Amino acid sequence: MATALPPDKLGVALSGVTAWRMSPDEPVACPLCDAYGLKIVDQSVRPYSEWYALSCPACGLEHTLHIPLAPPM
């Protein structure tokens, strides 16, 4: 069963995405269950927004993070 990310875990998820962007080959812990193996797929449409699909095989997390960016000048 797929699980959504609770709002109080958003900061942890964003930290995981940042760590993944810095070292994409290193395992990332799930923001929900803390198990390593979180799958992150960058589905961004820059320069307008960043989208990251998060999925965890351990707990069933399925969530997409949306980060709006400033419009191009």
All heavy atoms as TSV, in Angstrom:
chain	resi	resn	atom	element	x	y	z
A	1	MET	N	N	0.844	-1.184	0.000
A	1	MET	CA	C	0.000	0.000	0.000
A	1	MET	C	C	0.888	1.245	0.000
A	1	MET	O	O	1.804	1.370	0.805
A	1	MET	CB	C	-0.889	-0.026	1.233
A	1	MET	CG	C	-1.790	1.156	1.338
A	1	MET	SD	S	-2.894	0.929	2.764
A	1	MET	CE	C	-3.611	2.504	2.807
A	2	ALA	N	N	0.622	2.166	-0.907
A	2	ALA	CA	C	1.406	3.392	-0.998
A	2	ALA	C	C	1.055	4.327	0.153
A	2	ALA	O	O	-0.089	4.402	0.582
A	2	ALA	CB	C	1.149	4.084	-2.323
A	3	THR	N	N	2.059	5.004	0.639
A	3	THR	CA	C	1.904	5.919	1.758
A	3	THR	C	C	2.350	7.313	1.327
A	3	THR	O	O	3.348	7.449	0.636
A	3	THR	CB	C	2.778	5.459	2.943
A	3	THR	OG1	O	2.468	4.112	3.243
A	3	THR	CG2	C	2.543	6.303	4.157
A	4	ALA	N	N	1.632	8.334	1.725
A	4	ALA	CA	C	2.006	9.713	1.428
A	4	ALA	C	C	2.895	10.259	2.535
A	4	ALA	O	O	2.911	9.741	3.647
A	4	ALA	CB	C	0.765	10.579	1.281
A	5	LEU	N	N	3.607	11.305	2.226
A	5	LEU	CA	C	4.501	11.943	3.185
A	5	LEU	C	C	3.720	12.925	4.058
A	5	LEU	O	O	3.074	13.835	3.542
A	5	LEU	CB	C	5.604	12.685	2.429
A	5	LEU	CG	C	6.717	13.293	3.245
A	5	LEU	CD1	C	7.558	12.195	3.881
A	5	LEU	CD2	C	7.594	14.161	2.367
A	6	PRO	N	N	3.746	12.761	5.380
A	6	PRO	CA	C	3.069	13.726	6.248
A	6	PRO	C	C	3.778	15.089	6.198
A	6	PRO	O	O	4.996	15.160	5.999
A	6	PRO	CB	C	3.192	13.122	7.647
A	6	PRO	CG	C	3.767	11.773	7.496
A	6	PRO	CD	C	4.345	11.670	6.128
A	7	PRO	N	N	3.037	16.169	6.374
A	7	PRO	CA	C	3.633	17.507	6.296
A	7	PRO	C	C	4.807	17.729	7.248
A	7	PRO	O	O	5.739	18.461	6.921
A	7	PRO	CB	C	2.469	18.442	6.647
A	7	PRO	CG	C	1.249	17.661	6.354
A	7	PRO	CD	C	1.604	16.221	6.600
A	8	ASP	N	N	4.801	17.095	8.416
A	8	ASP	CA	C	5.880	17.317	9.374
A	8	ASP	C	C	7.195	16.655	8.943
A	8	ASP	O	O	8.230	16.905	9.551
A	8	ASP	CB	C	5.479	16.856	10.767
A	8	ASP	CG	C	5.221	15.370	10.850
A	8	ASP	OD1	O	4.647	14.804	9.901
A	8	ASP	OD2	O	5.573	14.770	11.884
A	9	LYS	N	N	7.178	15.846	7.891
A	9	LYS	CA	C	8.387	15.184	7.388
A	9	LYS	C	C	8.940	15.866	6.140
A	9	LYS	O	O	9.923	15.410	5.557
A	9	LYS	CB	C	8.096	13.718	7.056
A	9	LYS	CG	C	7.682	12.893	8.251
A	9	LYS	CD	C	8.842	12.681	9.182
A	9	LYS	CE	C	8.442	11.725	10.305
A	9	LYS	NZ	N	9.549	11.401	11.159
A	10	LEU	N	N	8.340	16.979	5.721
A	10	LEU	CA	C	8.757	17.671	4.509
A	10	LEU	C	C	10.211	18.138	4.577
A	10	LEU	O	O	10.979	17.968	3.628
A	10	LEU	CB	C	7.839	18.858	4.229
A	10	LEU	CG	C	8.132	19.656	2.971
A	10	LEU	CD1	C	8.046	18.788	1.733
A	10	LEU	CD2	C	7.183	20.833	2.862
A	11	GLY	N	N	10.616	18.710	5.697
A	11	GLY	CA	C	12.000	19.174	5.852
A	11	GLY	C	C	13.003	18.047	5.745
A	11	GLY	O	O	14.065	18.198	5.133
A	12	VAL	N	N	12.669	16.891	6.314
A	12	VAL	CA	C	13.549	15.721	6.237
A	12	VAL	C	C	13.656	15.253	4.782
A	12	VAL	O	O	14.733	14.916	4.301
A	12	VAL	CB	C	13.025	14.586	7.139
A	12	VAL	CG1	C	13.893	13.347	7.025
A	12	VAL	CG2	C	12.928	15.048	8.578
A	13	ALA	N	N	12.525	15.271	4.069
A	13	ALA	CA	C	12.523	14.866	2.660
A	13	ALA	C	C	13.368	15.814	1.816
A	13	ALA	O	O	14.145	15.372	0.965
A	13	ALA	CB	C	11.098	14.811	2.130
A	14	LEU	N	N	13.249	17.103	2.063
A	14	LEU	CA	C	14.046	18.080	1.315
A	14	LEU	C	C	15.534	17.918	1.605
A	14	LEU	O	O	16.364	18.051	0.702
A	14	LEU	CB	C	13.588	19.503	1.636
A	14	LEU	CG	C	12.216	19.882	1.103
A	14	LEU	CD1	C	11.793	21.239	1.639
A	14	LEU	CD2	C	12.208	19.878	-0.405
A	15	SER	N	N	15.886	17.601	2.842
A	15	SER	CA	C	17.289	17.343	3.175
A	15	SER	C	C	17.797	16.112	2.441
A	15	SER	O	O	18.940	16.089	1.965
A	15	SER	CB	C	17.452	17.140	4.687
A	15	SER	OG	O	17.148	18.322	5.371
A	16	GLY	N	N	16.958	15.085	2.321
A	16	GLY	CA	C	17.335	13.886	1.587
A	16	GLY	C	C	17.554	14.166	0.113
A	16	GLY	O	O	18.506	13.659	-0.490
A	17	VAL	N	N	16.693	14.986	-0.472
A	17	VAL	CA	C	16.855	15.355	-1.880
A	17	VAL	C	C	18.151	16.140	-2.068
A	17	VAL	O	O	18.895	15.914	-3.024
A	17	VAL	CB	C	15.636	16.152	-2.390
A	17	VAL	CG1	C	15.911	16.784	-3.742
A	17	VAL	CG2	C	14.419	15.250	-2.468
A	18	THR	N	N	18.439	17.050	-1.157
A	18	THR	CA	C	19.680	17.826	-1.238
A	18	THR	C	C	20.897	16.912	-1.148
A	18	THR	O	O	21.844	17.050	-1.931
A	18	THR	CB	C	19.732	18.888	-0.123
A	18	THR	OG1	O	18.610	19.752	-0.265
A	18	THR	CG2	C	21.017	19.692	-0.183
A	19	ALA	N	N	20.880	15.966	-0.223
A	19	ALA	CA	C	21.990	15.015	-0.089
A	19	ALA	C	C	22.134	14.186	-1.357
A	19	ALA	O	O	23.256	13.942	-1.837
A	19	ALA	CB	C	21.766	14.108	1.116
A	20	TRP	N	N	21.022	13.758	-1.952
A	20	TRP	CA	C	21.041	12.964	-3.181
A	20	TRP	C	C	21.607	13.784	-4.338
A	20	TRP	O	O	22.378	13.262	-5.138
A	20	TRP	CB	C	19.619	12.488	-3.484
A	20	TRP	CG	C	19.473	11.850	-4.817
A	20	TRP	CD1	C	19.835	10.575	-5.160
A	20	TRP	CD2	C	18.925	12.441	-5.988
A	20	TRP	NE1	N	19.538	10.343	-6.484
A	20	TRP	CE2	C	18.972	11.487	-7.011
A	20	TRP	CE3	C	18.394	13.693	-6.282
A	20	TRP	CZ2	C	18.505	11.738	-8.299
A	20	TRP	CZ3	C	17.933	13.942	-7.560
A	20	TRP	CH2	C	17.991	12.981	-8.545
A	21	ARG	N	N	21.257	15.047	-4.421
A	21	ARG	CA	C	21.784	15.893	-5.511
A	21	ARG	C	C	23.289	16.099	-5.364
A	21	ARG	O	O	23.999	16.177	-6.352
A	21	ARG	CB	C	21.065	17.236	-5.526
A	21	ARG	CG	C	19.621	17.090	-6.010
A	21	ARG	CD	C	18.944	18.406	-6.189
A	21	ARG	NE	N	19.567	19.102	-7.303
A	21	ARG	CZ	C	19.443	20.399	-7.528
A	21	ARG	NH1	N	18.724	21.139	-6.721
A	21	ARG	NH2	N	20.029	20.960	-8.567
A	22	MET	N	N	23.785	16.162	-4.125
A	22	MET	CA	C	25.219	16.349	-3.888
A	22	MET	C	C	26.004	15.069	-4.173
A	22	MET	O	O	27.127	15.122	-4.647
A	22	MET	CB	C	25.456	16.810	-2.448
A	22	MET	CG	C	24.714	18.050	-2.042
A	22	MET	SD	S	25.535	19.590	-2.347
A	22	MET	CE	C	26.946	19.499	-1.341
A	23	SER	N	N	25.427	13.915	-3.846
A	23	SER	CA	C	26.087	12.609	-4.025
A	23	SER	C	C	25.048	11.592	-4.502
A	23	SER	O	O	24.530	10.804	-3.711
A	23	SER	CB	C	26.704	12.133	-2.715
A	23	SER	OG	O	27.666	13.032	-2.241
A	24	PRO	N	N	24.733	11.602	-5.803
A	24	PRO	CA	C	23.656	10.740	-6.296
A	24	PRO	C	C	23.909	9.238	-6.157
A	24	PRO	O	O	22.968	8.455	-6.215
A	24	PRO	CB	C	23.508	11.135	-7.758
A	24	PRO	CG	C	24.644	12.008	-8.089
A	24	PRO	CD	C	25.276	12.461	-6.824
A	25	ASP	N	N	25.147	8.827	-5.958
A	25	ASP	CA	C	25.448	7.399	-5.817
A	25	ASP	C	C	25.359	6.899	-4.379
A	25	ASP	O	O	25.405	5.690	-4.138
A	25	ASP	CB	C	26.831	7.091	-6.380
A	25	ASP	CG	C	26.896	7.325	-7.885
A	25	ASP	OD1	O	25.852	7.151	-8.554
A	25	ASP	OD2	O	27.974	7.685	-8.388
A	26	GLU	N	N	25.232	7.806	-3.420
A	26	GLU	CA	C	25.141	7.423	-2.009
A	26	GLU	C	C	23.688	7.097	-1.654
A	26	GLU	O	O	22.768	7.771	-2.114
A	26	GLU	CB	C	25.635	8.556	-1.107
A	26	GLU	CG	C	27.113	8.850	-1.255
A	26	GLU	CD	C	27.987	7.696	-0.796
A	26	GLU	OE1	O	27.673	7.087	0.236
A	26	GLU	OE2	O	28.971	7.410	-1.494
A	27	PRO	N	N	23.463	6.077	-0.833
A	27	PRO	CA	C	22.089	5.757	-0.431
A	27	PRO	C	C	21.481	6.858	0.439
A	27	PRO	O	O	22.184	7.513	1.207
A	27	PRO	CB	C	22.231	4.451	0.349
A	27	PRO	CG	C	23.657	4.368	0.736
A	27	PRO	CD	C	24.444	5.178	-0.252
A	28	VAL	N	N	20.181	7.053	0.278
A	28	VAL	CA	C	19.455	8.086	1.024
A	28	VAL	C	C	18.413	7.393	1.902
A	28	VAL	O	O	17.744	6.458	1.463
A	28	VAL	CB	C	18.772	9.079	0.055
A	28	VAL	CG1	C	17.944	10.106	0.814
A	28	VAL	CG2	C	19.804	9.770	-0.822
A	29	ALA	N	N	18.284	7.869	3.129
A	29	ALA	CA	C	17.302	7.306	4.057
A	29	ALA	C	C	15.912	7.856	3.745
A	29	ALA	O	O	15.751	9.021	3.389
A	29	ALA	CB	C	17.676	7.631	5.494
A	30	CYS	N	N	14.924	7.029	3.911
A	30	CYS	CA	C	13.526	7.417	3.728
A	30	CYS	C	C	13.144	8.408	4.835
A	30	CYS	O	O	13.445	8.170	6.007
A	30	CYS	CB	C	12.641	6.172	3.792
A	30	CYS	SG	S	10.874	6.537	3.762
A	31	PRO	N	N	12.467	9.502	4.489
A	31	PRO	CA	C	12.056	10.460	5.519
A	31	PRO	C	C	10.949	9.919	6.425
A	31	PRO	O	O	10.703	10.463	7.490
A	31	PRO	CB	C	11.566	11.662	4.715
A	31	PRO	CG	C	11.187	11.106	3.389
A	31	PRO	CD	C	12.091	9.941	3.151
A	32	LEU	N	N	10.318	8.833	6.025
A	32	LEU	CA	C	9.210	8.291	6.798
A	32	LEU	C	C	9.646	7.160	7.732
A	32	LEU	O	O	9.334	7.159	8.910
A	32	LEU	CB	C	8.131	7.789	5.838
A	32	LEU	CG	C	6.748	7.557	6.386
A	32	LEU	CD1	C	6.190	8.822	7.029
A	32	LEU	CD2	C	5.823	7.105	5.274
A	33	CYS	N	N	10.429	6.202	7.213
A	33	CYS	CA	C	10.787	5.026	8.026
A	33	CYS	C	C	12.285	4.933	8.333
A	33	CYS	O	O	12.711	4.025	9.024
A	33	CYS	CB	C	10.330	3.746	7.319
A	33	CYS	SG	S	11.281	3.309	5.844
A	34	ASP	N	N	13.088	5.842	7.809
A	34	ASP	CA	C	14.537	5.908	8.033
A	34	ASP	C	C	15.323	4.765	7.391
A	34	ASP	O	O	16.519	4.646	7.618
A	34	ASP	CB	C	14.880	5.987	9.520
A	34	ASP	CG	C	14.423	7.299	10.141
A	34	ASP	OD1	O	14.457	8.326	9.434
A	34	ASP	OD2	O	14.034	7.293	11.315
A	35	ALA	N	N	14.684	3.918	6.596
A	35	ALA	CA	C	15.400	2.843	5.906
A	35	ALA	C	C	16.153	3.426	4.710
A	35	ALA	O	O	15.631	4.297	3.999
A	35	ALA	CB	C	14.422	1.769	5.438
A	36	TYR	N	N	17.367	2.954	4.502
A	36	TYR	CA	C	18.130	3.395	3.337
A	36	TYR	C	C	17.608	2.688	2.096
A	36	TYR	O	O	17.113	1.567	2.166
A	36	TYR	CB	C	19.620	3.130	3.535
A	36	TYR	CG	C	20.260	4.161	4.427
A	36	TYR	CD1	C	20.340	3.952	5.792
A	36	TYR	CD2	C	20.725	5.354	3.908
A	36	TYR	CE1	C	20.890	4.906	6.628
A	36	TYR	CE2	C	21.282	6.319	4.728
A	36	TYR	CZ	C	21.359	6.087	6.091
A	36	TYR	OH	O	21.890	7.031	6.912
A	37	GLY	N	N	17.693	3.372	0.963
A	37	GLY	CA	C	17.213	2.811	-0.286
A	37	GLY	C	C	16.106	3.643	-0.912
A	37	GLY	O	O	15.446	3.199	-1.846
A	38	LEU	N	N	15.900	4.864	-0.402
A	38	LEU	CA	C	14.902	5.750	-0.980
A	38	LEU	C	C	15.250	6.003	-2.445
A	38	LEU	O	O	16.382	6.343	-2.776
A	38	LEU	CB	C	14.862	7.090	-0.231
A	38	LEU	CG	C	13.829	8.106	-0.711
A	38	LEU	CD1	C	12.420	7.633	-0.380
A	38	LEU	CD2	C	14.090	9.460	-0.085
A	39	LYS	N	N	14.282	5.818	-3.324
A	39	LYS	CA	C	14.482	6.086	-4.744
A	39	LYS	C	C	13.994	7.495	-5.026
A	39	LYS	O	O	12.879	7.859	-4.646
A	39	LYS	CB	C	13.722	5.082	-5.595
A	39	LYS	CG	C	13.921	5.296	-7.069
A	39	LYS	CD	C	13.177	4.255	-7.881
A	39	LYS	CE	C	13.372	4.560	-9.365
A	39	LYS	NZ	N	12.556	3.685	-10.189
A	40	ILE	N	N	14.843	8.298	-5.674
A	40	ILE	CA	C	14.505	9.675	-6.016
A	40	ILE	C	C	14.655	9.833	-7.526
A	40	ILE	O	O	15.704	9.510	-8.081
A	40	ILE	CB	C	15.417	10.685	-5.291
A	40	ILE	CG1	C	15.321	10.492	-3.776
A	40	ILE	CG2	C	15.069	12.108	-5.688
A	40	ILE	CD1	C	16.313	11.312	-2.975
A	41	VAL	N	N	13.613	10.335	-8.165
A	41	VAL	CA	C	13.639	10.583	-9.604
A	41	VAL	C	C	13.379	12.065	-9.820
A	41	VAL	O	O	12.361	12.601	-9.361
A	41	VAL	CB	C	12.574	9.737	-10.341
A	41	VAL	CG1	C	12.583	10.058	-11.829
A	41	VAL	CG2	C	12.800	8.258	-10.109
A	42	ASP	N	N	14.323	12.730	-10.497
A	42	ASP	CA	C	14.184	14.157	-10.793
A	42	ASP	C	C	13.273	14.303	-12.010
A	42	ASP	O	O	13.606	13.861	-13.102
A	42	ASP	CB	C	15.562	14.754	-11.068
A	42	ASP	CG	C	15.549	16.264	-11.221
A	42	ASP	OD1	O	14.459	16.850	-11.343
A	42	ASP	OD2	O	16.641	16.853	-11.233
A	43	GLN	N	N	12.114	14.917	-11.812
A	43	GLN	CA	C	11.146	15.148	-12.890
A	43	GLN	C	C	10.956	16.649	-13.112
A	43	GLN	O	O	9.898	17.094	-13.540
A	43	GLN	CB	C	9.809	14.492	-12.534
A	43	GLN	CG	C	9.916	13.009	-12.314
A	43	GLN	CD	C	8.602	12.393	-11.851
A	43	GLN	OE1	O	7.791	13.019	-11.180
A	43	GLN	NE2	N	8.407	11.145	-12.223
A	44	SER	N	N	12.001	17.411	-12.856
A	44	SER	CA	C	11.923	18.873	-12.871
A	44	SER	C	C	11.713	19.433	-14.269
A	44	SER	O	O	12.091	18.822	-15.267
A	44	SER	CB	C	13.201	19.465	-12.285
A	44	SER	OG	O	13.368	19.049	-10.958
A	45	VAL	N	N	11.100	20.604	-14.296
A	45	VAL	CA	C	10.926	21.383	-15.521
A	45	VAL	C	C	11.549	22.756	-15.280
A	45	VAL	O	O	10.860	23.754	-15.148
A	45	VAL	CB	C	9.436	21.494	-15.937
A	45	VAL	CG1	C	8.940	20.218	-16.547
A	45	VAL	CG2	C	8.568	21.879	-14.765
A	46	ARG	N	N	12.860	22.753	-15.187
A	46	ARG	CA	C	13.577	24.003	-14.930
A	46	ARG	C	C	13.469	24.887	-16.166
A	46	ARG	O	O	13.412	24.376	-17.271
A	46	ARG	CB	C	15.047	23.688	-14.607
A	46	ARG	CG	C	15.180	23.015	-13.259
A	46	ARG	CD	C	16.637	22.639	-12.953
A	46	ARG	NE	N	16.712	21.877	-11.752
A	46	ARG	CZ	C	16.627	20.547	-11.675
A	46	ARG	NH1	N	16.461	19.849	-12.754
A	46	ARG	NH2	N	16.711	19.946	-10.522
A	47	PRO	N	N	13.408	26.158	-16.024
A	47	PRO	CA	C	13.641	26.975	-14.837
A	47	PRO	C	C	12.382	27.285	-14.047
A	47	PRO	O	O	12.381	28.186	-13.221
A	47	PRO	CB	C	14.229	28.244	-15.415
A	47	PRO	CG	C	13.510	28.411	-16.709
A	47	PRO	CD	C	13.324	26.996	-17.224
A	48	TYR	N	N	11.284	26.570	-14.286
A	48	TYR	CA	C	10.018	26.922	-13.654
A	48	TYR	C	C	9.785	26.249	-12.307
A	48	TYR	O	O	9.240	26.858	-11.401
A	48	TYR	CB	C	8.861	26.609	-14.598
A	48	TYR	CG	C	9.005	27.343	-15.904
A	48	TYR	CD1	C	9.412	26.682	-17.051
A	48	TYR	CD2	C	8.787	28.708	-15.980
A	48	TYR	CE1	C	9.578	27.367	-18.240
A	48	TYR	CE2	C	8.946	29.405	-17.160
A	48	TYR	CZ	C	9.341	28.725	-18.295
A	48	TYR	OH	O	9.524	29.412	-19.465
A	49	SER	N	N	10.128	24.976	-12.188
A	49	SER	CA	C	9.925	24.280	-10.915
A	49	SER	C	C	10.755	23.004	-10.864
A	49	SER	O	O	11.214	22.507	-11.889
A	49	SER	CB	C	8.445	23.941	-10.703
A	49	SER	OG	O	8.019	22.999	-11.662
A	50	GLU	N	N	10.943	22.532	-9.658
A	50	GLU	CA	C	11.617	21.261	-9.438
A	50	GLU	C	C	10.575	20.272	-8.917
A	50	GLU	O	O	9.743	20.621	-8.084
A	50	GLU	CB	C	12.749	21.406	-8.421
A	50	GLU	CG	C	13.897	22.244	-8.933
A	50	GLU	CD	C	15.050	22.330	-7.948
A	50	GLU	OE1	O	14.987	21.688	-6.873
A	50	GLU	OE2	O	16.004	23.045	-8.248
A	51	TRP	N	N	10.602	19.065	-9.442
A	51	TRP	CA	C	9.712	17.981	-9.023
A	51	TRP	C	C	10.564	16.766	-8.738
A	51	TRP	O	O	11.410	16.390	-9.554
A	51	TRP	CB	C	8.733	17.617	-10.142
A	51	TRP	CG	C	7.679	18.620	-10.422
A	51	TRP	CD1	C	7.749	19.655	-11.314
A	51	TRP	CD2	C	6.385	18.700	-9.838
A	51	TRP	NE1	N	6.587	20.364	-11.317
A	51	TRP	CE2	C	5.723	19.796	-10.419
A	51	TRP	CE3	C	5.722	17.947	-8.872
A	51	TRP	CZ2	C	4.437	20.150	-10.059
A	51	TRP	CZ3	C	4.429	18.308	-8.535
A	51	TRP	CH2	C	3.801	19.389	-9.119
A	52	TYR	N	N	10.379	16.149	-7.604
A	52	TYR	CA	C	11.113	14.940	-7.240
A	52	TYR	C	C	10.118	13.867	-6.820
A	52	TYR	O	O	9.322	14.083	-5.907
A	52	TYR	CB	C	12.097	15.218	-6.101
A	52	TYR	CG	C	13.140	16.239	-6.484
A	52	TYR	CD1	C	13.005	17.571	-6.116
A	52	TYR	CD2	C	14.256	15.873	-7.229
A	52	TYR	CE1	C	13.955	18.515	-6.486
A	52	TYR	CE2	C	15.205	16.814	-7.602
A	52	TYR	CZ	C	15.037	18.131	-7.228
A	52	TYR	OH	O	15.970	19.058	-7.597
A	53	ALA	N	N	10.160	12.741	-7.505
A	53	ALA	CA	C	9.322	11.603	-7.140
A	53	ALA	C	C	10.104	10.757	-6.151
A	53	ALA	O	O	11.236	10.335	-6.429
A	53	ALA	CB	C	8.970	10.786	-8.379
A	54	LEU	N	N	9.547	10.524	-4.970
A	54	LEU	CA	C	10.183	9.747	-3.917
A	54	LEU	C	C	9.427	8.433	-3.748
A	54	LEU	O	O	8.190	8.428	-3.714
A	54	LEU	CB	C	10.153	10.504	-2.589
A	54	LEU	CG	C	10.644	11.943	-2.580
A	54	LEU	CD1	C	10.463	12.542	-1.197
A	54	LEU	CD2	C	12.082	12.024	-3.015
A	55	SER	N	N	10.168	7.337	-3.637
A	55	SER	CA	C	9.521	6.054	-3.350
A	55	SER	C	C	10.451	5.219	-2.478
A	55	SER	O	O	11.666	5.220	-2.646
A	55	SER	CB	C	9.162	5.310	-4.633
A	55	SER	OG	O	10.303	5.059	-5.404
A	56	CYS	N	N	9.850	4.533	-1.522
A	56	CYS	CA	C	10.592	3.696	-0.590
A	56	CYS	C	C	10.051	2.273	-0.660
A	56	CYS	O	O	8.868	2.051	-0.378
A	56	CYS	CB	C	10.468	4.236	0.835
A	56	CYS	SG	S	11.300	3.206	2.063
A	57	PRO	N	N	10.912	1.302	-1.003
A	57	PRO	CA	C	10.448	-0.081	-1.055
A	57	PRO	C	C	10.158	-0.662	0.334
A	57	PRO	O	O	9.385	-1.598	0.453
A	57	PRO	CB	C	11.584	-0.820	-1.743
A	57	PRO	CG	C	12.796	0.025	-1.547
A	57	PRO	CD	C	12.309	1.433	-1.431
A	58	ALA	N	N	10.744	-0.091	1.375
A	58	ALA	CA	C	10.572	-0.632	2.729
A	58	ALA	C	C	9.194	-0.312	3.320
A	58	ALA	O	O	8.557	-1.178	3.911
A	58	ALA	CB	C	11.671	-0.109	3.650
A	59	CYS	N	N	8.733	0.933	3.162
A	59	CYS	CA	C	7.474	1.326	3.807
A	59	CYS	C	C	6.365	1.659	2.817
A	59	CYS	O	O	5.233	1.918	3.221
A	59	CYS	CB	C	7.704	2.505	4.751
A	59	CYS	SG	S	8.087	4.065	3.931
A	60	GLY	N	N	6.684	1.710	1.529
A	60	GLY	CA	C	5.661	1.993	0.527
A	60	GLY	C	C	5.435	3.465	0.258
A	60	GLY	O	O	4.456	3.830	-0.398
A	61	LEU	N	N	6.324	4.326	0.740
A	61	LEU	CA	C	6.178	5.758	0.491
A	61	LEU	C	C	6.141	6.023	-1.009
A	61	LEU	O	O	6.982	5.514	-1.755
A	61	LEU	CB	C	7.353	6.524	1.115
A	61	LEU	CG	C	7.422	8.021	0.791
A	61	LEU	CD1	C	6.293	8.765	1.484
A	61	LEU	CD2	C	8.764	8.591	1.185
A	62	GLU	N	N	5.169	6.788	-1.444
A	62	GLU	CA	C	5.059	7.283	-2.818
A	62	GLU	C	C	4.649	8.737	-2.707
A	62	GLU	O	O	3.521	9.032	-2.322
A	62	GLU	CB	C	4.013	6.498	-3.618
A	62	GLU	CG	C	4.354	5.052	-3.862
A	62	GLU	CD	C	5.476	4.843	-4.863
A	62	GLU	OE1	O	5.701	5.728	-5.708
A	62	GLU	OE2	O	6.130	3.790	-4.780
A	63	HIS	N	N	5.581	9.645	-3.022
A	63	HIS	CA	C	5.285	11.064	-2.849
A	63	HIS	C	C	6.056	11.867	-3.891
A	63	HIS	O	O	7.161	11.494	-4.271
A	63	HIS	CB	C	5.680	11.524	-1.443
A	63	HIS	CG	C	5.216	12.901	-1.111
A	63	HIS	ND1	N	3.933	13.160	-0.692
A	63	HIS	CD2	C	5.854	14.083	-1.155
A	63	HIS	CE1	C	3.805	14.464	-0.478
A	63	HIS	NE2	N	4.963	15.040	-0.752
A	64	THR	N	N	5.475	12.957	-4.331
A	64	THR	CA	C	6.150	13.858	-5.253
A	64	THR	C	C	6.306	15.209	-4.573
A	64	THR	O	O	5.314	15.785	-4.110
A	64	THR	CB	C	5.353	14.017	-6.562
A	64	THR	OG1	O	5.174	12.733	-7.138
A	64	THR	CG2	C	6.100	14.891	-7.552
A	65	LEU	N	N	7.547	15.681	-4.511
A	65	LEU	CA	C	7.826	17.002	-3.936
A	65	LEU	C	C	7.844	18.026	-5.062
A	65	LEU	O	O	8.488	17.806	-6.087
A	65	LEU	CB	C	9.202	17.018	-3.275
A	65	LEU	CG	C	9.357	16.293	-1.959
A	65	LEU	CD1	C	10.813	16.370	-1.512
A	65	LEU	CD2	C	8.473	16.900	-0.895
A	66	HIS	N	N	7.178	19.135	-4.862
A	66	HIS	CA	C	7.161	20.229	-5.831
A	66	HIS	C	C	7.808	21.440	-5.190
A	66	HIS	O	O	7.403	21.875	-4.102
A	66	HIS	CB	C	5.735	20.571	-6.253
A	66	HIS	CG	C	5.649	21.763	-7.110
A	66	HIS	ND1	N	4.819	22.813	-6.836
A	66	HIS	CD2	C	6.299	22.092	-8.252
A	66	HIS	CE1	C	4.959	23.741	-7.773
A	66	HIS	NE2	N	5.856	23.331	-8.633
A	67	ILE	N	N	8.808	21.997	-5.869
A	67	ILE	CA	C	9.497	23.187	-5.389
A	67	ILE	C	C	9.394	24.246	-6.480
A	67	ILE	O	O	10.082	24.161	-7.499
A	67	ILE	CB	C	10.980	22.894	-5.066
A	67	ILE	CG1	C	11.085	21.736	-4.072
A	67	ILE	CG2	C	11.670	24.151	-4.551
A	67	ILE	CD1	C	12.465	21.166	-3.937
A	68	PRO	N	N	8.501	25.228	-6.320
A	68	PRO	CA	C	8.387	26.264	-7.348
A	68	PRO	C	C	9.634	27.142	-7.362
A	68	PRO	O	O	10.213	27.415	-6.314
A	68	PRO	CB	C	7.149	27.060	-6.946
A	68	PRO	CG	C	6.788	26.627	-5.584
A	68	PRO	CD	C	7.556	25.390	-5.248
A	69	LEU	N	N	10.038	27.541	-8.527
A	69	LEU	CA	C	11.183	28.425	-8.682
A	69	LEU	C	C	10.712	29.780	-9.200
A	69	LEU	O	O	9.620	29.895	-9.753
A	69	LEU	CB	C	12.195	27.816	-9.661
A	69	LEU	CG	C	12.745	26.435	-9.273
A	69	LEU	CD1	C	13.603	25.880	-10.407
A	69	LEU	CD2	C	13.534	26.515	-8.001
A	70	ALA	N	N	11.535	30.779	-9.025
A	70	ALA	CA	C	11.193	32.122	-9.520
A	70	ALA	C	C	11.122	32.081	-11.035
A	70	ALA	O	O	11.894	31.372	-11.691
A	70	ALA	CB	C	12.237	33.125	-9.053
A	71	PRO	N	N	10.219	32.853	-11.623
A	71	PRO	CA	C	10.125	32.873	-13.089
A	71	PRO	C	C	11.382	33.484	-13.695
A	71	PRO	O	O	12.043	34.322	-13.065
A	71	PRO	CB	C	8.896	33.738	-13.370
A	71	PRO	CG	C	8.669	34.523	-12.135
A	71	PRO	CD	C	9.250	33.745	-10.996
A	72	PRO	N	N	11.733	33.054	-14.914
A	72	PRO	CA	C	12.917	33.637	-15.558
A	72	PRO	C	C	12.710	35.115	-15.835
A	72	PRO	O	O	11.594	35.560	-16.072
A	72	PRO	CB	C	13.063	32.835	-16.847
A	72	PRO	CG	C	11.772	32.139	-17.053
A	72	PRO	CD	C	11.069	32.076	-15.736
A	73	MET	N	N	13.773	35.848	-15.790
A	73	MET	CA	C	13.711	37.288	-16.029
A	73	MET	C	C	13.758	37.578	-17.511
A	73	MET	O	O	14.387	36.988	-18.269
A	73	MET	CB	C	14.863	37.988	-15.347
A	73	MET	CG	C	14.891	37.775	-13.845
A	73	MET	SD	S	13.511	38.457	-12.995
A	73	MET	CE	C	14.044	40.101	-12.725
